[in-house]
Amino acid sequence: MEMVTSSQSRNRRRLMLVVPLLILAAAIIVGAVVVGRDTGIGGGDPPAWVAALGGVLQLGGLALTIATLVWLVRSGRFRADRESLLRRLHPSDTRSLQQQVRRGAPQDDADFGLLRAAARTMINQSWYSMVLLGFVISSFGQVLLKFTPLFTGLFAVMATLGVGAVAFSFRDASRAKAFLCAHPEPEEQESHD
């Protein structure tokens, strides 16, 4: 039996997740600025092996970003997203459809064709988060290349946002898959002539 929660309860849970992440990001940024100022590494001269690792990570993140974009285009996911029925709808209608898919509870007058399209789009869009992951890896490589509080702070912000976006994206994709399993497309009826 599933527990039905109110929107106030969901907002409270969301707040309980977001506030610690923001506090963690702020602590990392402040710590990086304070520690970077008090040590000799604030000048931006890392050891040679750290600089080499930073360069490798920066190139690796760039390669992951480019490879993901090429794969998205070649696999047809980019075109499917661009030609989706949802692109013709108002953004608030699209958000409403995505909410129904996430919750697994369609409204009484719901158009299941649009809900299935929203679910398929949510599954396809989860792979866009790999692009963001490539940016986070490149940002970490930049931190290792040049130890400065600015690059450390940028990495902390990118990592916090990136990890959150990737987690939410794949969570939504799994919920969309569950929605598609729970509400399969009706089998086409054969016409008898």
N, C-alpha and C positions, 0 to 999 in steps of 0.2 A: 504494500500500500504506500503510495507516494504522499509525502506531506506537502500540502499546499501552503505556500508562504505568501505573505502580503508584499506589496511593493516596498513598504516601509522596511520590512525585514530584509529584503534583498538589498536595498540601498544601504542599510546598516552593515551588512556583510561586505558589500563592495567597499564601503568606507574603511572597514576594519582591514581590508587588504591593501588599499591604496595608501593610507596614512603611514603604516610602517615602511612601505617601499619608498615613499617620499622622505621620511626621516632617515632611512638608510642612505639614500642618494645624497641628501644634504650632509650627513656625517662624513661620507666618503669625500665629498668635495671640500668641506672645511678641513678635514684631516689632511688631505693632499696639499692644500694651500699652506697649512701650518707646518707640516712636516717638511714640505719642499722648501720652505723658507729657512728652516733651522738647520738643514743639513747641507752638505756640499753637493748634493745631486741636483739642487735647484738650478744650477748653472746650465744644465742641459747636456753634460758630457757623461754618458753612460759608459760602462765597460764595453769592450769590443764585442764580447759574446752576446751581451744584451742588445747592442745595436744590430748585430747580425740577425738575432732572433726577431727583433722588431721589424727588420726589413722583410724577412721571410713571412711573418704574419701579415704584414701590410699587403704584400703581393698575393698571399694566399686568400685573404679576404676579398681582394679585388677579383681574383680568379673565380672565387665562389659566386660573387655577385654577377659577373659576366656569364659564367656557365649556367647559372640559374635562369637568367634572362633569356639566353639562347634556348635552353630546354623548354621554358614556358612558351616561347614562340613556336618552336619546332613541334612540340607535342600537341599544339592546337588549343592549349588552355587559355592563352592570351586572346585568341580569336573568339573562343567560346564565351569568354567573359565580356568581350567587346560587343558581341552580337546577342547578348542575353536579352530576354524579354524585360528584365528588370531595368535596363537602361532607358526604357520608354516611360517608366513610372516616375512619379514625383519621389524625391528622396525620403520624405516622411512615410510614404506608402512602402517603400523598400525596407525601411527600418522596422515598420510594423510587421512585414512578412518575416524578416529575419528574427524578430522577437518571438513570433509564433513558432518558428522552426526551432529556435534555441530551447524554448520551454516544452516543445513537443505537444502543445495544446492549441490546435487551430481553432479559430472562431467558428461559430455555427454557419455563417455565410461565407466561409473561406473558399477561395478558388484554389483547388489542390494543384492545378497545373502551375500556377504562379508560386505556390509554396514549394513544389518540387524543384522549380527553376531556382528559387532562392537557396534551397538546400544544396543543389549542385554547384551554384556559384560560390557558396560559402566553402565547399570542399575544395574547389579549384583555387580560391583565393588564399587558402592556407599556405600554398607554396610560395606566395609572394613574400612571406615572412623570411624565407631563406635569403632574399636580397638584403633585408635588414640585418640578418645575422652576419652576412659578408661585410656590411658597413661597420658592425660592432667589432669584428675581428681586425679590420683595417685600422679602426680607431685605437685598439689595444696595441697594435704594432707601432702606431705613431707615438703612443706613450712610451714604449720601450726605446724608440729611436731618439727621442728628445724628452728627458725628464724635466718637464715644467708643470707647474700647477695648472696652467690653462689646459694643456692637453690631458692631464689627469682628470680634471673636472669635466671636460667634454666627454672623455671616455666613460666616466661614472654616469653621466646623464644618458649617453647613448646606450650603455649596457642596461641600465634600469629600464628605460623605455623599450629597448629591443627585446629583452627577456620577457617583459610583460606582454608585449605585442605577440611574440611567438607563442607564449603559453596560451593566451586568450584565443589566438587564431586556430591553433590545433585543438583546443577544447571545443570551440564552435564547430570545427570540422567533424569532430567525433559525434557531437550532438546532431549535426545535419545528417550524418550517415545513419544514426539511430532513427531519425525522423523518416528517412527514405525507406528504411527497413519496416518501420511501423505503418507507413502509408505508401505501399507500392502502387505503381501505375496500374490501372485496370487493364486486364487483357482485352485486346481488341476482339470484338465479336465478329465472327465470320458471317458474311452475308450469304444466305442460301438462295440461289437463283432458281 
